[in-house]
Amino acid sequence: MPERRKSIRHTTRLGGRLIYGPEGSTRDGIVQNLSDHGALLACGNPLHLPDRVAFTIPAHGTRRQAWIVWRRLDRVGLAFF
């Protein structure tokens, strides 16, 4: 199957955080891989997360806006915009 990603993802084990909702609710997790265009975050049950979130890696001080493009049992795929 051909690779569809726009850039190479790098394996990580960094702490990541999703920020969402009008109250600034958060969901912490582990960033399993990361690229310029997206990330894979293990974060527990993602069923009730909104489609659009802010994504941050506190150790790096980075913050990006992202779409949740897929959800699995305990992980989400993020696309940055």
JOJOTA-V535430 format. One line per field, one symbol per residue. psi: psi as a letter, one per 20 degrees, with the letter a starting at -180 (. if undefined). Layout:
psi: ???
This chain:
psi: pqpiqhrpqpprlqprppprrhikqqoqapohqpahiarppokaojgjqrhprqpqnhhikqpqqqpoiqpagkqqpqpq.
